[in-house]
């Protein structure tokens, strides 16, 4: 191949994803991406950690959401999560000082099930 190709889904740096807005299909703000969680064995992005609620990062709740649950909207530079605010409020979350044990298979499976996704390693 001698020609340069442009990918429709070009790779992105994690630093350009962190801080990106998350909205639902109604374009209601759900928060923003605070962190990316990567499986070191496969290199797959397992979760995006989204913040929701709080004021000036105080009282903010964090949610690990399977990255496959998001759709990227390049024209708005935002991630769309097909979930209502109520669904996210009831989702399993955590605070910044008490992250879940992400190596726990049961936790991973329950989280994937909540968002109706297959576990990232399957």
Residue pairs with C-beta under 8 A, 6 or more apart in sequence:
9 72
14 36
14 38
17 33
17 36
17 48
17 79
18 33
18 34
18 35
18 36
19 32
19 33
19 34
20 32
20 33
20 77
20 78
20 79
21 29
21 31
21 32
21 76
21 77
21 78
21 79
22 29
22 30
22 31
22 32
22 33
22 48
22 50
22 70
22 78
22 79
22 80
22 81
23 29
23 30
23 78
23 79
23 80
23 81
24 30
24 80
24 81
24 82
24 83
24 84
24 85
25 80
25 82
28 85
30 50
30 52
30 81
30 83
30 85
30 88
31 50
31 51
31 52
31 53
31 63
31 88
32 50
32 51
33 48
33 49
33 50
33 79
34 49
34 50
34 51
34 62
35 48
35 49
36 45
36 47
36 48
36 49
36 67
37 45
37 46
37 47
37 48
37 49
37 64
37 102
38 44
38 45
38 46
39 45
39 46
39 120
39 121
42 121
44 120
44 121
45 67
45 120
46 66
46 67
46 102
46 108
46 120
47 64
47 65
47 66
47 67
47 102
47 111
47 120
48 64
48 65
48 67
48 70
48 79
49 62
49 63
49 64
49 65
50 62
50 63
50 65
50 81
50 88
51 57
51 60
51 61
51 62
51 63
52 60
52 61
52 62
52 63
52 88
52 89
52 93
53 59
53 60
53 61
53 89
54 60
54 61
60 95
60 96
61 93
61 94
61 95
62 93
62 94
62 95
62 96
62 99
63 88
63 91
63 92
63 93
63 94
64 94
64 100
64 102
64 111
65 81
65 91
65 115
66 111
66 112
66 115
66 117
66 120
67 120
68 117
68 118
68 120
69 81
69 82
69 83
69 115
69 117
70 79
70 80
70 81
71 79
71 80
71 82
72 78
72 79
72 80
73 79
73 80
81 88
83 91
83 115
91 114
91 115
92 100
92 110
92 111
92 114
94 100
100 107
101 107
102 108
108 119
108 120
109 119
112 118
112 119
112 120
